[in-house]
């Protein structure tokens, strides 16, 4: 009997899914918290995990990527759940983090059992290649921004409905949507901060140790670019069309400027001072 873990902080939604799974002959496990679900997964080793996208502390996308990044759980099929129909970009991003499917709640029993049956027959799927964290965060931030825009529209519609009907139910829904909106913004801020941290580390200055041989090699390569450009511009191999000639002139002049900088480089001498500049042949 396949064991299915449902991770959803909405109790009514979680109950509906677990009841449908149990009626279909599966063993349904449940968790109301995505971080706690990691302990459940380690302990119970479910065959399939179903997780709501919008969750506090750790959302569905992040949980999916975390599971797919761990060799012990990378092969577990993951189904993402959402109340809002996903855009093509949402679905593409979900697949990129390793999810097998996207389901819109409420889910018809026939659709749910057909999908779970297909995934259960496949048993453990092959783990997908996991993106590096920076690429993941860029896609994640894009999806969060889109969800925030959609949630803003929902909030405005709910607010107007509450004003027009003066219904306590409509007012409660408006406040609930505002809570989801705030949670999306918190997740966006965390993702941005993490991406900025990774980018800062990536561009941290690195010390480049350069010696005379390396410097001479660099000068030689740039000199070859300058000389080859000159030959082409002089028509040695045939006349160049004007657009190509203009671009080649830009390349040649850029290479000349780089060469001038390399010629001016002084290397530290044995005593800590600077040695004489190395001579290089004039490229012209």
HELIX and SHEET records of a PDB file:
HELIX    1   1 UNK A   11  UNK A   23  1                                  13    
HELIX    2   2 UNK A   34  UNK A   44  1                                  11    
HELIX    3   3 UNK A   60  UNK A   69  1                                  10    
HELIX    4   4 UNK A   88  UNK A   96  1                                   9    
HELIX    5   5 UNK A  109  UNK A  122  1                                  14    
HELIX    6   6 UNK A  133  UNK A  165  1                                  33    
HELIX    7   7 UNK A  168  UNK A  202  1                                  35    
HELIX    8   8 UNK A  212  UNK A  233  1                                  22    
HELIX    9   9 UNK A  242  UNK A  264  1                                  23    
SHEET    1   A 5 UNK A  27  UNK A  31  0                                        
SHEET    2   A 5 UNK A   3  UNK A   7  1                                        
SHEET    3   A 5 UNK A  48  UNK A  52  1                                        
SHEET    4   A 5 UNK A  77  UNK A  82  1                                        
SHEET    5   A 5 UNK A 101  UNK A 104  1                                        
END                                                                             
